Amino acid sequence: MSRPSLTPVSLPAEQSEHPDYRFTLANERTLLAWLRTGLAIVAGGVAVVTYAPDLGTPWASSAVAVALVLIGLGTSLAGYRHWHANERAIRAGEPLPHSWLMPTVSAAIAGVVVVVAVLVGIEVLDQ
């Protein structure tokens, strides 16, 4: 049985002024992921107010919900800023800028989780 001949793939003779569209599309998918994350955090804030209205103290669920909504808003806005900076670097052929977004969002969520854990502990001990 004969093997089919393989045709080598050649690169374009001239370089385009535009960056490879795959990088731009990947950058857009990353922006959408940050937007989904921000929306999920906001939904978590709404869920806290709806399903845990008296968490530890009377004001606690409102404070946690406001914190989550603000973190979600910040995540969405920072995700857009990150997308824009990456897009600029891709088009200029420069290295991507360092991102502070992931550690900041992680630290903010961790802070909210610690506060919620304390409030749940207060709720449990008061029963």
N, C-alpha and C positions, 0 to 999 in steps of 0.2 A: 504494500500500500504506500503510495507516495504521500509525502507531507506537503501541505499547501505552502507556497512560498510566502514569506512574510515581507511586507513592504515597510521599510523603515519610515518612521514619522520624522518629518523635518520641521525645524523651527521656521517661523516667518523670516523672510529676508530682511525686513526692516522692522525696527521697534516702533510700536505705536506710542503716541503721546499719552494715551489713556492707560491707567493701571489695569492690571488683570482684573476683570469683572468679578472673578471668584472672591477676591479679597474684599471688594466692596460689598458683595452679597453676604459674606460671612460677617462683616462688620454690622450690617443691618440686622442679621439674625441675632447677634449679640445684643444690639439695642433692644430688640423685641423681647429678649430674655430678661433684660433689666426692667423693662416696662411691666412684664408679667410679674416679676418679683415685687415691684412696687405695688401693683394692684393686689397681689396676694397679702401683702403686709397691711394694706388699708382694709381689706376684707377681714383680716384678723382683728383689727381694731373694732370694726362693726360687730363682729361675733362676740367680743368681750363685753360690749355694752348690752348686747341682746341676751346672751346666755349666762353672764356672770355679773348681774347688776350690783350685787352686794359682796364684792370680793375683799374680804378682810375689814375694810372700813368703808363708810358710805361714799367717799370721794375717790376711792382707789380705782374702781373699774373705769370711771370717766378719765382719770389721769392716764391710765395704761392705754385706753382707747385713743386719746389725743396723741400720746407719744407714738403709737403705732401708725396713726394716720400721717403724722408729720414725718416719720421715718420713711413711710411709703412714698410720700410726695418728694422727699429729698432723694430717694433712690431713683425715682423716675427722672427727675431733673438732672441728677448727676449722671445717669445713664445716657441721657441725650448729650450732655457736655462731653462725656467720654467718647461717644460715637463721633461727634464733630471733630474732636482732637485727632482721633484715629484716622478719620476720613482725610483730614488735612495732611497728615503724615504720609498716608498711602499715596495720595496724589502728588506729593512732593518727592516721593521716593526716599523718605527718611525713616529711621527706626520709629517704632510706635512709642508714644510717651508712656512713662510710668503711671500706673493707675493706683490711686489711693481709695478707690471706690469699694473694692471688696473688703479690705480690712476695716474700713469705716462702717459699712453696713453690718458686717459681722459683729463688731464691737457694740453697735447700737442695739442690735437684736439680743445679744448676750446680756446687755444691761437690762433690757426689758424682761428677759427671762428670769434674771436674778430678782428683780422687783416682784414679779408675779409669784415666784417661789416663796418669797418672804410673806407676801399677802396670803397665799394659800396656807402657809404655816400658821399665820395669825388666825385665819378662818378655822383651821382644824383645832388649834389649841383653845379657842373660845367655845367650842361645842362641849 
